[in-house]
Amino acid sequence: MAGKDESFTPEERKAMRERAKELKNQNDKAAAEADVMSKIAEMSGTDKAMAQKIQELVKNHAPDLDAKTWYGMPAYAKDGKTILFFQSAGKFKVRYATLGFSENAKLDQGQMWPNAYALTSIDAATEKEIIRLIKLAVS
């Protein structure tokens, strides 16, 4: 039988602590938003800049969404249900960040549609598309 320290990786234990914090903050919007801002502050470089921009775009174009963390990532929810999230490249050591939408986002287009987008930076054209997707997701 594996010892207590061998049953979960450090990453898994961190994820469990983050999930417990998310559950604790689910009824405290101020604490949940503070947690999101803390997660963004932990990021660096392009990830941080993109996360800050997405936070700004959500606040300006979907102010009824509440900031929260979702699996330790900045996310935005309506009535407690996650609509969209930002996954930094640095968190998973991959070459691009991800702007993703949950099953609660209203992006349906026929029988198949994208629900996640790779992001390496946000220029004016990308910002315009993100705004369109945010508005569609909450429509």
Backbone hydrogen bonds, N-H to C=O, Kabsch-Sander energy under -0.5 kcal/mol:
donor,donor_aa,acceptor,acceptor_aa,energy
6,E,3,G,-1.3
7,S,3,G,-0.9
7,S,4,K,-0.8
8,F,4,K,-0.5
13,R,9,T,-2.5
14,K,10,P,-2.3
15,A,11,E,-2.3
16,M,12,E,-2.1
17,R,13,R,-2.1
18,E,14,K,-2.5
19,R,15,A,-2.4
20,A,16,M,-2.2
21,K,17,R,-2.1
22,E,18,E,-2.3
23,L,19,R,-2.4
24,K,20,A,-2.1
25,N,21,K,-2.2
26,Q,22,E,-0.6
26,Q,23,L,-0.7
28,D,25,N,-2.0
29,K,27,N,-0.5
32,A,28,D,-2.5
33,E,29,K,-2.6
34,A,30,A,-2.3
35,D,31,A,-2.0
36,V,32,A,-2.0
37,M,33,E,-2.6
38,S,34,A,-2.1
39,K,35,D,-2.3
40,I,36,V,-2.5
41,A,37,M,-2.4
42,E,38,S,-1.5
43,M,39,K,-0.6
43,M,40,I,-1.2
47,D,44,S,-0.9
48,K,44,S,-1.2
49,A,45,G,-2.1
50,M,46,T,-2.8
51,A,47,D,-2.7
52,Q,48,K,-2.5
53,K,49,A,-2.0
54,I,50,M,-2.6
55,Q,51,A,-2.4
56,E,52,Q,-2.2
57,L,53,K,-2.7
58,V,54,I,-2.7
59,K,55,Q,-2.3
60,N,56,E,-2.3
61,H,57,L,-2.5
62,A,58,V,-2.5
65,L,62,A,-2.3
66,D,77,A,-3.2
68,K,75,A,-2.3
70,W,73,M,-2.4
73,M,70,W,-1.3
75,A,68,K,-2.6
76,Y,84,L,-2.5
77,A,66,D,-2.8
78,K,81,K,-2.3
81,K,78,K,-2.1
82,T,80,G,-0.5
83,I,76,Y,-3.2
84,L,76,Y,-1.6
85,F,100,G,-2.5
86,F,74,P,-2.7
87,Q,98,T,-2.9
88,S,86,F,-0.6
92,F,88,S,-0.8
92,F,89,A,-0.5
93,K,89,A,-0.7
94,V,89,A,-2.1
97,A,119,L,-2.6
98,T,87,Q,-2.6
99,L,117,Y,-2.6
100,G,85,F,-2.5
100,G,98,T,-0.7
101,F,115,N,-3.1
102,S,83,I,-2.0
104,N,82,T,-0.5
105,A,102,S,-1.7
106,K,137,A,-1.8
107,L,105,A,-1.4
112,M,109,Q,-1.0
117,Y,99,L,-2.4
119,L,97,A,-2.8
120,T,121,S,-0.5
123,D,121,S,-0.5
127,E,123,D,-2.8
128,K,124,A,-2.1
129,E,125,A,-1.8
130,I,126,T,-2.6
131,I,127,E,-2.5
132,R,128,K,-2.0
133,L,129,E,-2.5
134,I,130,I,-2.8
135,K,131,I,-2.5
136,L,132,R,-2.4
137,A,133,L,-2.8
138,V,134,I,-1.5
139,S,135,K,-0.5
139,S,136,L,-1.0
